[in-house]
Every structure is written in C-alpha cells, then in structure tokens.
Amino acid sequence: MESNFEQNGQERAVLVGLNADCFTKEQIATDETLEELEALLETAGGFCTAKVLQNRHAPDSHSFIGEGKAQEVRMLAEATASTMVIFDNELSPGNIRALEEIIGVPVLDRSALILDIFAQRAKTKEGRLQVELAQYKYLLPRLSGMGNSLSRQGGGIGTRGPGETKLESDRRHIRERIYRLEEELEQVRQVRSVQRERRMKNSVPVVAIVGYTNAGKSTLLNKLTGAGIPANNRLFDTLDTTSRQLTVSDNLDVILSDTVGFIAKLPHHLVNAFRATLEELEYADLLLHVIDASDPNREEHIAVVDKLIAQLAKPGTPVLKCYNKSDLVSPEDIPTGEDIVSISASQGFGMEQLLGAIENALGQARHHVVLCLPYSMGGQVETLHNNAQVKNVDYTADGIEMEVVLDDILYGRLRDYVKKEC
C-alpha cells in the first residue's frame, strides 16, 4: 500500500496539533480537528503517515511545540518516509523557519493546506482571482520566514498558485498585485450587483444554501434543480457559486445559490477574499442551512456556520435548518420545529416538505394571476415590474394584460382587475 503512494508521487505528511492552555477554542487542536485535517490532506491529494497531538501550557515562541517535541516529529517523519509536516494550528513565519530547520522537511499550517485545496478547486475566473488574492495576503507577511518552502516550484501540496519568481519579488510588487486583484474582484461585485438588481426588479426571492463543507449542499442543489454540478464526497468540492431558478410552487419561483462550504478555523483572509461570492448571503431572502445529520461533530459544525452567518448575512434573515443524510440516523436524533426539515438529498427523501418549508419561510402569500389593466392605469405597469414577478405583458384592445405573481398587498390593490387566477 505504502509503495503505491510513493509510485503515484503522493505527498506523505505527519500531522501535528498543539493544544495550549492559553488558546481559544478556535485555536486549539484536538483529535477531532486532526481528523478533519487528515480529510483536508486527502482532499489535497496527500496521505497521512502519523498524527501527533502535543499539550503545553503555552506555545514555544521559537519552535511552537518545543524543540524536544520537534525532534520527535523529525524522527517520526524520517521513519515514515514523510515528505512534509502539516500543523493544525496557524504558524508564524518564524515558527515555520525554526521548524523546517529542526525537522528537515517543508512545514505547512492549516491555512496553507486549505489555500492549496482552493487553488486546485477554483475553476472560474472569479474563483481563481479570489484564490490568488487569498494566497498573496497569506504569503505577504510570511515572505521573510518561509525559508525552504519558497524554493519548491509547484512541487506539490502548498506550492500551487503564485510561483517562485513572484514570491521573491519585493513587497511593493506583491502589494500592487493585491491592489489589482481587489480591483478586478470589485468589477465582479458590480456585475453581480446588476444581476441582483434585475432579480429584485423581477421580485424573485434569493435562497442561499450554506453549511459546513461536505454537508451535501451541491447534492441538494442538483436534486432540486438538475444543476448537474459535481457533488463528490470530499471537502471544498464547490468554490464557485452556482445559481439556478427553482419553481417552489405555482405561485413561487426562487433563485437557489450554492456557496463555498464553511469550516472550523477558516482563515480570515480567505473569508475576506471570497466576499464577492459570500456576499450572496448578505442579499439572500432566506438561508438554507444544510446540516449533515450523521456528522458526529454536527453541533460544533452548526455553531461554526451560525457564527459565519452572523458575520456575513444581513440581520434578521430567516434561516431554515435542513438536516440532510437523515436516512443514516434514527428519527429521534433529529430535532423538530417550524424552521427544521429532515431530508436525504441523495435519496430524494423530504423534498416536498422542504419546498413547503421554503414557501412558508419566505413569509408572504403570493398570487399568480392575469390582470387586465385599463390604459389609463399604465403607471401600474412599472409598479408591477418593480414589485412583482412579471411573466408576460400583452397590449390588447381591452387593455394591458399582465401575467404576474404578486404579494397580498398588490393583490388587494388590484383585485378588481384580475381576469383569472392561474
């Protein structure tokens, strides 16, 4: 088995985590976060040879885990023929340099590994711009301390993205590149803004799918809309936002948007770089929080997503909790409530209940009707275009016929001009 990894050129890594008394809950490494780090490594194409969890009162200012423990990791890396060491914590440039000198192989931290996965996954121009921006923001403060890591050009995990010549340029050049990337992403935001205004004019609500990475968001989008996007059992499979129209009922169409999966200890610069994608949350009318019901750490992962929703979504946006993969657990293991739905996206279970819950969560009754307005009420045409979903307009001898989906208020105002209910 091990020889196959070597033959395939697969990177072999020792995973190391530090649990220090002075760390916050987000900073500490545990057996569970090391397991997640292993899943991230596998997603990046690597193989875990060993795991080390170190407990200390405080991190060592020089070698982070202490020189003695670093020597142990060096011997472990040699014994397992490992090509790198990856830390579950975020390391300073000085830590990286000191650890590489002691251990003798490249050292990465969790953030660098996540960035590497993002570099592999980004397919669209927007996604690649966001990844490059995040990589530069991560690397800029680390240039003086990256040591041997910078000498490897595209040699595997942690080296994808900006090349050696760019990284060895002066800081001014990199800051200029960051500025240009931010400008390009601002243009992306403006395009999104125009598209969003058009949707708002058409009165089409936006439902954003959010959730912990690998919770089944893309599988759900495919099941509901036939989007045909890849939905694999691996972390960060979706980086580029996919939006599709979904007919919820005869009276309601929505735009359903898939977003990048959240994860514990997601680097701040990564959240900031992906705001052009994640700002869909800010303008969403409803958030569909997809939860892996079978996840042994699901409560912790729900808390991670709830925290990021609080950061990114507009206050008061309704959230519908959608417990996916419910076919893998007992019914009593899933909470119940008005804002909770139990489904299995892969098996197609619970889709009708989900659509009903989406319609209820969006709050207002909507009416699908054909109006016949006299020409003297021509001003109402613009009102309807701005505040209802206009499906068709026909100028006839009898008046302006409009097929529209409108809310209770407009329906009450124009009830006398309803030609037929659809």
C-alpha positions as CSV (number, residue, x, y, z in Angstrom):
1,M,0.0,0.0,0.0
2,E,2.7,2.5,1.0
3,S,4.7,1.8,-2.1
4,N,1.7,2.7,-4.2
5,F,1.6,6.1,-2.6
6,E,5.3,6.6,-3.5
7,Q,4.8,5.4,-7.0
8,N,2.0,7.8,-7.6
9,G,4.1,10.6,-6.3
10,Q,1.6,11.2,-3.4
11,E,2.8,13.6,-0.7
12,R,3.2,11.9,2.7
13,A,2.7,14.1,5.7
14,V,2.9,13.9,9.5
15,L,0.1,15.9,11.0
16,V,0.8,17.9,14.2
17,G,-1.5,19.8,16.5
18,L,-0.9,21.9,19.6
19,N,-3.4,22.1,22.5
20,A,-2.2,25.0,24.7
21,D,-4.0,26.2,27.8
22,C,-3.8,29.8,26.7
23,F,-5.5,29.1,23.3
24,T,-9.1,30.0,22.5
25,K,-11.5,27.2,21.4
26,E,-10.9,28.2,17.8
27,Q,-7.1,27.9,18.1
28,I,-6.7,24.6,19.9
29,A,-6.0,21.3,18.1
30,T,-7.9,18.2,19.2
31,D,-8.2,14.6,18.0
32,E,-11.3,15.7,16.0
33,T,-9.7,18.7,14.3
34,L,-6.7,16.4,13.4
35,E,-9.1,14.0,11.8
36,E,-10.6,16.9,9.8
37,L,-7.0,18.0,8.9
38,E,-6.4,14.4,7.6
39,A,-9.6,14.7,5.4
40,L,-8.3,18.1,4.1
41,L,-4.9,16.4,3.3
42,E,-6.7,13.6,1.4
43,T,-8.7,16.2,-0.5
44,A,-5.4,17.9,-1.5
45,G,-4.1,14.5,-2.8
46,G,-1.9,13.7,0.2
47,F,-1.6,10.8,2.6
48,C,-1.3,11.0,6.4
49,T,1.5,8.8,7.8
50,A,1.1,9.8,11.5
51,K,-0.6,12.2,13.9
52,V,0.9,14.0,16.9
53,L,-1.1,16.0,19.4
54,Q,1.0,18.0,21.9
55,N,-0.3,19.5,25.1
56,R,1.5,22.6,26.6
57,H,0.7,25.5,28.8
58,A,1.7,27.9,26.0
59,P,3.3,27.6,22.6
60,D,7.1,27.8,22.4
61,S,8.0,31.2,20.9
62,H,10.6,29.7,18.7
63,S,9.6,26.2,17.7
64,F,5.9,26.3,18.6
65,I,5.7,22.8,20.1
66,G,9.1,22.9,21.8
67,E,12.5,21.7,20.4
68,G,12.3,18.3,22.0
69,K,8.9,17.5,20.5
70,A,10.0,18.9,17.2
71,Q,13.0,16.5,17.3
72,E,10.4,13.6,17.9
73,V,8.4,14.8,14.9
74,R,11.7,14.8,12.8
75,M,12.4,11.2,13.7
76,L,8.8,10.2,13.0
77,A,8.9,11.9,9.6
78,E,12.1,10.0,8.8
79,A,10.7,6.7,10.0
80,T,7.6,7.1,7.9
81,A,9.4,8.5,4.8
82,S,7.2,11.6,5.1
83,T,7.8,14.5,2.7
84,M,6.2,17.2,4.8
85,V,4.8,18.1,8.2
86,I,1.4,19.9,8.4
87,F,0.3,21.8,11.6
88,D,-3.4,22.0,12.6
89,N,-2.6,25.5,14.1
90,E,-1.7,28.7,12.4
91,L,2.1,29.3,12.4
92,S,4.1,32.5,12.4
93,P,6.9,32.9,9.7
94,G,9.5,32.5,12.5
95,N,7.8,29.2,13.7
96,I,7.9,27.8,10.1
97,R,11.6,28.7,9.6
98,A,12.6,27.2,13.0
99,L,10.6,24.0,12.5
100,E,11.9,23.4,9.0
101,E,15.5,23.8,10.3
102,I,14.8,21.2,13.0
103,I,12.6,18.7,11.1
104,G,14.4,19.0,7.8
105,V,11.2,18.8,5.6
106,P,8.8,21.5,4.5
107,V,6.3,22.7,7.1
108,L,2.8,24.0,6.3
109,D,0.0,25.1,8.6
110,R,-3.8,24.5,8.2
111,S,-4.3,27.8,6.3
112,A,-1.7,26.9,3.7
113,L,-3.3,23.5,3.2
114,I,-6.8,25.0,2.7
115,L,-5.4,27.5,0.3
116,D,-3.8,24.7,-1.7
117,I,-7.2,22.9,-2.0
118,F,-8.8,26.2,-3.1
119,A,-6.1,26.6,-5.7
120,Q,-6.9,23.1,-7.1
121,R,-10.7,23.6,-7.0
122,A,-11.2,27.1,-8.4
123,K,-12.5,26.8,-12.0
124,T,-14.0,30.1,-13.0
125,K,-12.0,33.3,-13.5
126,E,-13.7,34.8,-10.4
127,G,-12.7,31.7,-8.3
128,R,-9.1,31.9,-9.5
129,L,-8.9,35.6,-8.7
130,Q,-10.2,35.1,-5.2
131,V,-7.8,32.2,-4.6
132,E,-4.8,34.2,-5.8
133,L,-5.8,37.2,-3.7
134,A,-6.1,35.0,-0.6
135,Q,-2.7,33.4,-1.3
136,Y,-0.9,36.7,-1.6
137,K,-2.5,38.0,1.5
138,Y,-1.4,34.9,3.4
139,L,2.1,35.0,2.0
140,L,2.9,38.7,2.2
141,P,3.7,38.8,5.9
142,R,5.5,35.4,5.7
143,L,7.9,36.2,2.9
144,S,10.9,36.7,5.2
145,G,10.2,33.5,7.2
146,M,9.1,30.9,4.6
147,G,12.6,29.5,4.2
148,N,12.9,26.4,2.1
149,S,9.2,26.4,1.3
150,L,9.7,29.1,-1.3
151,S,12.4,27.2,-3.1
152,R,10.0,24.5,-4.3
153,Q,8.3,25.5,-7.5
154,G,4.9,23.7,-8.0
155,G,6.4,20.6,-6.4
156,G,3.2,19.5,-4.6
157,I,0.9,20.5,-1.7
158,G,1.4,24.0,-0.6
159,T,3.2,25.2,-3.7
160,R,0.3,25.7,-6.2
161,G,-0.6,29.3,-7.1
162,P,1.9,32.2,-7.3
163,G,5.3,31.0,-8.5
164,E,8.7,31.4,-7.0
165,T,9.6,34.5,-9.1
166,K,6.6,36.3,-7.9
167,L,7.1,35.4,-4.3
168,E,10.7,36.5,-4.4
169,S,9.7,39.9,-5.7
170,D,9.7,42.8,-3.4
171,R,6.7,43.5,-1.1
172,R,5.7,46.6,-3.1
173,H,5.2,44.5,-6.2
174,I,3.0,42.0,-4.3
175,R,1.0,44.8,-2.7
176,E,0.4,46.2,-6.2
177,R,-0.8,42.8,-7.4
178,I,-3.1,42.6,-4.4
179,Y,-4.5,46.0,-5.3
180,R,-5.1,44.9,-8.9
181,L,-6.8,41.7,-7.8
182,E,-9.1,43.6,-5.5
183,E,-10.0,46.0,-8.3
184,E,-10.8,43.0,-10.6
185,L,-13.0,41.5,-7.9
186,E,-14.7,44.8,-7.4
187,Q,-15.7,44.6,-11.1
188,V,-17.1,41.1,-10.4
189,R,-19.1,42.6,-7.5
190,Q,-20.5,45.3,-9.8
191,V,-21.6,42.7,-12.3
192,R,-23.3,40.7,-9.5
193,S,-24.9,43.8,-8.3
194,V,-26.5,44.5,-11.7
195,Q,-27.7,40.9,-11.9
196,R,-29.1,41.1,-8.3
197,E,-31.0,44.4,-9.1
198,R,-32.5,42.6,-12.1
199,R,-33.7,39.8,-9.9
200,M,-35.1,42.2,-7.3
201,K,-37.0,44.1,-10.0
202,N,-38.5,40.8,-11.1
203,S,-39.3,40.1,-7.5
204,V,-37.6,36.7,-7.5
205,P,-36.5,35.8,-3.9
206,V,-33.0,34.5,-3.4
207,V,-32.4,31.4,-1.3
208,A,-28.7,30.9,-0.4
209,I,-27.6,27.3,0.5
210,V,-25.0,27.4,3.3
211,G,-23.4,24.8,5.5
212,Y,-20.3,23.1,6.8
213,T,-18.1,21.7,4.0
214,N,-19.3,18.3,2.7
215,A,-22.7,18.6,4.3
216,G,-24.4,17.8,0.9
217,K,-25.2,21.3,-0.4
218,S,-24.3,20.6,-4.1
219,T,-26.2,17.3,-4.0
220,L,-29.3,19.2,-2.8
221,L,-28.9,21.8,-5.5
222,N,-28.6,19.1,-8.1
223,K,-31.7,17.2,-6.7
224,L,-33.9,20.3,-6.7
225,T,-32.8,22.0,-9.9
226,G,-30.9,19.4,-12.0
227,A,-27.9,21.8,-12.0
228,G,-25.5,18.9,-12.8
229,I,-22.6,20.3,-10.8
230,P,-20.0,17.9,-9.4
231,A,-21.1,16.6,-5.9
232,N,-18.3,14.4,-4.6
233,N,-17.7,13.2,-1.0
234,R,-14.8,15.5,-0.4
235,L,-14.1,18.8,1.4
236,F,-14.4,22.1,-0.5
237,D,-15.8,20.5,-3.7
238,T,-17.7,23.7,-4.5
239,L,-15.8,27.0,-4.7
240,D,-17.6,28.9,-7.5
241,T,-21.2,30.0,-6.8
242,T,-23.8,28.2,-8.8
243,S,-27.3,29.8,-9.1
244,R,-30.3,28.2,-10.6
245,Q,-34.0,29.0,-10.8
246,L,-36.3,26.8,-8.8
247,T,-40.1,26.6,-9.0
248,V,-41.2,26.1,-5.4
249,S,-44.9,26.1,-6.2
250,D,-47.3,27.5,-8.8
251,N,-47.1,30.9,-7.0
252,L,-43.4,31.0,-6.2
253,D,-40.1,30.9,-8.1
254,V,-36.8,31.5,-6.4
255,I,-33.1,31.7,-7.2
256,L,-31.2,29.0,-5.4
257,S,-27.5,29.7,-4.9
258,D,-24.9,27.2,-3.7
259,T,-21.9,28.7,-1.7
260,V,-18.5,27.6,-0.6
261,G,-18.6,25.3,2.4
262,F,-17.6,26.7,5.8
263,I,-15.0,25.0,8.0
264,A,-13.7,25.5,11.5
265,K,-10.6,27.7,11.7
266,L,-11.3,29.1,8.2
267,P,-8.6,31.8,7.7
268,H,-9.9,35.4,7.9
269,H,-8.1,36.4,4.8
270,L,-9.9,33.6,3.0
271,V,-13.3,34.8,4.2
272,N,-12.4,38.3,3.1
273,A,-11.1,37.2,-0.3
274,F,-14.3,35.3,-1.0
275,R,-16.6,38.1,-0.1
276,A,-17.5,38.5,-3.8
277,T,-19.0,35.1,-3.6
278,L,-20.2,35.1,0.0
279,E,-22.0,38.4,-0.3
280,E,-24.8,36.4,-1.8
281,L,-25.6,35.7,1.8
282,E,-26.0,39.4,2.5
283,Y,-28.7,39.8,-0.1
284,A,-30.5,36.5,0.4
285,D,-34.1,36.5,1.4
286,L,-33.7,33.0,3.1
287,L,-30.7,31.0,4.2
288,L,-31.0,27.2,3.8
289,H,-28.5,25.8,6.4
290,V,-27.7,22.3,5.2
291,I,-26.5,20.1,8.1
292,D,-25.0,16.6,7.9
293,A,-27.4,14.8,10.3
294,S,-24.9,11.8,10.6
295,D,-21.9,14.0,11.4
296,P,-20.6,13.0,14.9
297,N,-19.4,16.7,15.4
298,R,-22.5,18.2,14.0
299,E,-23.3,20.6,16.9
300,E,-19.8,22.1,16.8
301,H,-20.1,22.4,13.0
302,I,-23.6,24.0,13.3
303,A,-22.0,26.6,15.7
304,V,-19.2,27.4,13.2
305,V,-21.8,28.0,10.4
306,D,-24.1,30.1,12.7
307,K,-21.1,32.3,13.6
308,L,-20.2,32.9,9.9
309,I,-23.9,33.6,9.1
310,A,-23.9,36.2,11.8
311,Q,-20.8,37.8,10.2
312,L,-22.0,37.7,6.6
313,A,-25.8,37.7,6.4
314,K,-28.0,40.7,6.9
315,P,-29.5,40.8,10.4
316,G,-33.0,39.2,10.6
317,T,-32.6,37.0,7.5
318,P,-34.7,33.8,8.2
319,V,-32.7,30.6,8.4
320,L,-34.2,27.2,7.6
321,K,-32.2,24.3,9.1
322,C,-32.1,21.4,6.7
323,Y,-30.9,18.1,8.3
324,N,-29.5,16.2,5.3
325,K,-28.5,12.5,5.2
326,S,-31.3,11.8,7.6
327,D,-31.6,8.2,6.2
328,L,-28.3,7.5,8.0
329,V,-29.6,8.3,11.5
330,S,-32.6,7.5,13.7
331,P,-35.6,9.9,13.5
332,E,-35.2,10.7,17.2
333,D,-31.7,12.0,16.6
334,I,-33.1,14.9,14.5
335,P,-34.6,18.0,16.2
336,T,-38.1,19.1,15.2
337,G,-39.5,22.6,14.8
338,E,-41.0,25.2,12.5
339,D,-37.7,26.1,10.9
340,I,-36.3,22.5,10.7
341,V,-36.7,20.0,7.8
342,S,-35.4,16.4,7.6
343,I,-34.2,15.2,4.2
344,S,-31.9,13.0,2.2
345,A,-30.7,14.8,-0.9
346,S,-29.1,11.7,-2.3
347,Q,-32.2,9.5,-1.8
348,G,-34.7,12.3,-2.7
349,F,-36.5,12.0,0.6
350,G,-38.2,15.0,2.1
351,M,-38.1,17.3,-1.0
352,E,-41.8,18.2,-0.9
353,Q,-41.6,19.1,2.8
354,L,-38.5,21.2,2.0
355,L,-40.3,23.1,-0.8
356,G,-43.3,23.7,1.5
357,A,-41.0,25.0,4.3
358,I,-39.2,27.3,1.9
359,E,-42.5,28.8,0.8
360,N,-43.6,29.2,4.4
361,A,-40.3,30.7,5.5
362,L,-40.4,33.4,2.7
363,G,-43.4,34.6,4.7
364,Q,-45.8,36.3,2.4
365,A,-48.7,34.8,0.4
366,R,-48.3,35.2,-3.3
367,H,-50.9,35.1,-6.0
368,H,-50.4,34.0,-9.6
369,V,-53.0,35.9,-11.7
370,V,-53.7,37.5,-15.1
371,L,-54.6,41.2,-14.8
372,C,-56.3,43.3,-17.4
373,L,-55.5,47.0,-16.6
374,P,-57.1,49.9,-18.5
375,Y,-54.7,52.0,-20.4
376,S,-55.4,54.9,-18.0
377,M,-53.6,52.8,-15.4
378,G,-50.4,52.5,-17.4
379,G,-48.4,53.7,-14.4
380,Q,-49.1,50.4,-12.6
381,V,-47.1,48.5,-15.2
382,E,-43.8,50.0,-13.8
383,T,-45.0,49.3,-10.3
384,L,-45.6,45.7,-11.1
385,H,-42.2,45.3,-12.8
386,N,-40.6,46.8,-9.7
387,N,-42.6,44.9,-7.1
388,A,-43.9,41.7,-8.6
389,Q,-42.8,38.9,-10.8
390,V,-44.0,39.7,-14.3
391,K,-44.2,36.6,-16.5
392,N,-45.9,38.2,-19.6
393,V,-47.3,41.5,-20.9
394,D,-49.7,41.9,-23.8
395,Y,-51.3,45.1,-25.1
396,T,-54.8,44.2,-26.3
397,A,-57.9,46.1,-27.4
398,D,-59.4,45.6,-23.9
399,G,-56.4,46.9,-22.0
400,I,-52.9,45.8,-20.7
401,E,-53.0,42.1,-19.9
402,M,-50.2,41.1,-17.5
403,E,-49.5,37.6,-16.1
404,V,-47.9,38.3,-12.7
405,V,-47.1,36.7,-9.3
406,L,-47.7,39.3,-6.7
407,D,-48.0,39.7,-2.9
408,D,-51.0,40.2,-0.7
409,I,-50.7,44.0,-0.7
410,L,-50.6,44.4,-4.5
411,Y,-53.2,41.7,-5.0
412,G,-55.6,43.6,-2.7
413,R,-55.0,46.8,-4.5
414,L,-55.6,45.3,-8.0
415,R,-58.1,42.6,-7.1
416,D,-60.8,44.3,-9.3
417,Y,-58.6,43.9,-12.4
418,V,-58.0,40.2,-12.0
419,K,-59.1,38.5,-15.2
420,K,-58.2,35.0,-14.0
421,E,-56.4,33.1,-11.2
422,C,-53.6,30.8,-12.6
